Amino acid sequence: MKDRFKELRKKLNVTQQEFADKLKISRNFVAQIEIGNKVPSDRTIDDVCKEFNVREEWLKNGEGEMFYPVKRNDEISKLLGYVTKADDDDFKYRLINALARLDDSGWDKLEKLIDAISAK
């Protein structure tokens, strides 16, 4: 399991500290799991799976896919949750704010722009 913990963390592109902070555990505990000196408790495994959308079967046994498939609405909800916490200067915040103010004509123009960009 130690290798899968490290593989997951690398796939998420987070440091041991960032991983630990999300799970409310110590960075040292994450390091100890990754080198095989500690075995994560069932609660830690459950927390990892919930926090990072990881399949428990994969984390425990290496079976199947690493992640559960993410539904489009869940992705949108996650982005909107991020945006509501972001600063006014954050690009994602500014983009969603601009989209929210579009009228029908603006949406039509945006659609044409996206179509033109994706055709290239």
Sine and cosine of phi, psi and omega as CSV:
sin_phi,cos_phi,sin_psi,cos_psi,sin_omega,cos_omega
0.00,0.00,-0.46,0.89,-0.03,-1.00
-0.84,0.54,-0.65,0.76,0.00,-1.00
-0.92,0.39,-0.59,0.81,0.01,-1.00
-0.94,0.33,-0.58,0.81,0.07,-1.00
-0.86,0.51,-0.74,0.68,-0.01,-1.00
-0.92,0.39,-0.66,0.75,0.03,-1.00
-0.86,0.51,-0.69,0.72,0.02,-1.00
-0.88,0.48,-0.74,0.67,-0.03,-1.00
-0.87,0.49,-0.67,0.74,0.03,-1.00
-0.91,0.41,-0.65,0.76,0.02,-1.00
-0.88,0.47,-0.60,0.80,0.03,-1.00
-0.97,0.23,-0.20,0.98,0.00,-1.00
0.86,0.52,0.75,0.66,0.04,-1.00
-0.81,-0.59,0.44,-0.90,0.06,-1.00
-0.97,0.22,0.21,-0.98,0.08,-1.00
-0.86,0.51,-0.61,0.79,-0.01,-1.00
-0.91,0.41,-0.70,0.71,0.01,-1.00
-0.90,0.44,-0.65,0.76,0.05,-1.00
-0.88,0.48,-0.74,0.67,0.00,-1.00
-0.88,0.47,-0.68,0.73,-0.01,-1.00
-0.87,0.50,-0.67,0.75,0.01,-1.00
-0.88,0.47,-0.56,0.83,-0.06,-1.00
-1.00,-0.08,-0.08,1.00,-0.03,-1.00
0.86,0.51,0.71,0.71,0.12,-0.99
-0.78,-0.62,0.13,-0.99,-0.03,-1.00
-0.99,0.13,0.46,-0.89,0.07,-1.00
-0.89,0.46,-0.60,0.80,0.01,-1.00
-0.88,0.48,-0.63,0.78,0.02,-1.00
-0.90,0.43,-0.66,0.75,0.05,-1.00
-0.87,0.48,-0.71,0.70,0.01,-1.00
-0.88,0.48,-0.67,0.74,0.00,-1.00
-0.90,0.43,-0.60,0.80,0.08,-1.00
-0.90,0.43,-0.73,0.69,-0.08,-1.00
-0.91,0.41,-0.47,0.88,0.04,-1.00
-1.00,-0.09,-0.05,1.00,0.10,-1.00
1.00,0.00,0.17,0.99,0.02,-1.00
-0.99,0.13,-0.36,0.93,0.01,-1.00
-0.78,-0.63,0.49,-0.87,0.09,-1.00
-0.93,-0.37,0.79,-0.61,-0.03,-1.00
-0.92,0.38,0.59,-0.81,0.04,-1.00
-0.95,0.32,0.24,-0.97,0.07,-1.00
-0.85,0.52,-0.59,0.81,0.00,-1.00
-0.91,0.41,-0.68,0.73,0.03,-1.00
-0.89,0.45,-0.68,0.73,0.05,-1.00
-0.86,0.50,-0.71,0.71,0.03,-1.00
-0.88,0.47,-0.67,0.74,0.02,-1.00
-0.89,0.45,-0.68,0.73,0.03,-1.00
-0.87,0.50,-0.73,0.68,-0.04,-1.00
-0.89,0.47,-0.68,0.73,-0.01,-1.00
-0.94,0.34,-0.70,0.71,-0.07,-1.00
-0.92,0.38,-0.60,0.80,-0.13,-0.99
-0.91,-0.41,0.17,0.98,0.04,-1.00
0.87,0.49,0.62,0.79,-0.07,-1.00
-1.00,-0.09,0.62,-0.79,0.07,-1.00
-0.97,0.22,0.81,-0.59,-0.03,-1.00
-0.87,0.50,-0.61,0.79,0.00,-1.00
-0.87,0.49,-0.62,0.78,0.03,-1.00
-0.93,0.36,-0.73,0.68,-0.07,-1.00
-0.89,0.46,-0.68,0.73,-0.04,-1.00
-0.98,0.22,-0.68,0.73,-0.19,-0.98
-0.85,-0.52,-0.13,0.99,-0.05,-1.00
0.97,0.23,0.27,0.96,-0.05,-1.00
-1.00,-0.07,0.71,-0.70,0.08,-1.00
0.98,0.18,-0.31,-0.95,-0.02,-1.00
-0.98,0.18,0.44,-0.90,0.01,-1.00
-0.92,0.39,-0.72,0.70,-0.11,-0.99
-0.92,-0.40,0.45,-0.89,0.21,-0.98
-0.96,0.29,0.54,-0.84,0.08,-1.00
-0.88,0.47,0.63,-0.78,-0.01,-1.00
-0.99,-0.16,0.77,-0.63,0.03,-1.00
-0.97,0.23,0.54,-0.84,-0.04,-1.00
-0.83,0.56,-0.68,0.73,0.00,-1.00
-0.89,0.45,-0.55,0.83,0.04,-1.00
-0.92,0.39,-0.63,0.78,0.04,-1.00
-0.89,0.45,-0.68,0.73,0.01,-1.00
-0.90,0.43,-0.69,0.72,0.01,-1.00
-0.88,0.48,-0.66,0.75,0.01,-1.00
-0.89,0.45,-0.70,0.71,0.02,-1.00
-0.89,0.46,-0.71,0.70,-0.01,-1.00
-0.91,0.42,-0.59,0.81,0.08,-1.00
-0.89,0.46,-0.67,0.74,0.05,-1.00
-0.89,0.45,-0.72,0.69,-0.08,-1.00
-0.89,0.45,-0.62,0.79,-0.02,-1.00
-0.91,0.40,-0.37,0.93,0.02,-1.00
-0.99,-0.11,-0.15,0.99,-0.11,-0.99
-0.98,0.19,0.35,-0.94,0.08,-1.00
-0.95,0.30,0.37,-0.93,0.03,-1.00
-0.87,0.50,-0.43,0.90,-0.02,-1.00
-0.99,0.10,-0.22,0.97,-0.02,-1.00
-0.91,0.42,0.72,-0.69,-0.06,-1.00
-0.86,0.51,-0.69,0.72,-0.02,-1.00
-0.88,0.48,-0.65,0.76,0.04,-1.00
-0.89,0.46,-0.74,0.67,-0.02,-1.00
-0.89,0.45,-0.63,0.77,0.00,-1.00
-0.90,0.44,-0.76,0.65,0.00,-1.00
-0.89,0.45,-0.62,0.78,0.03,-1.00
-0.89,0.45,-0.68,0.74,0.02,-1.00
-0.91,0.41,-0.67,0.75,0.03,-1.00
-0.89,0.46,-0.62,0.79,-0.02,-1.00
-0.90,0.44,-0.42,0.91,-0.04,-1.00
-1.00,-0.06,-0.02,1.00,-0.01,-1.00
-0.94,0.33,0.64,-0.77,0.16,-0.99
-1.00,-0.08,-0.05,-1.00,-0.04,-1.00
-0.85,0.53,-0.64,0.77,0.01,-1.00
-0.90,0.44,-0.67,0.74,0.03,-1.00
-0.89,0.45,-0.65,0.76,0.04,-1.00
-0.90,0.44,-0.65,0.76,0.03,-1.00
-0.88,0.47,-0.71,0.71,0.01,-1.00
-0.90,0.43,-0.66,0.75,0.02,-1.00
-0.90,0.44,-0.66,0.75,0.02,-1.00
-0.88,0.48,-0.68,0.74,0.03,-1.00
-0.90,0.44,-0.64,0.77,0.03,-1.00
-0.90,0.44,-0.72,0.70,-0.01,-1.00
-0.89,0.45,-0.68,0.74,0.04,-1.00
-0.87,0.49,-0.66,0.75,-0.01,-1.00
-0.92,0.38,-0.65,0.76,0.00,-1.00
-0.93,0.38,-0.68,0.74,-0.07,-1.00
-0.97,0.24,-0.29,0.96,0.02,-1.00
-0.97,0.23,-0.31,0.95,-0.05,-1.00
-0.99,0.13,0.00,0.00,0.00,0.00
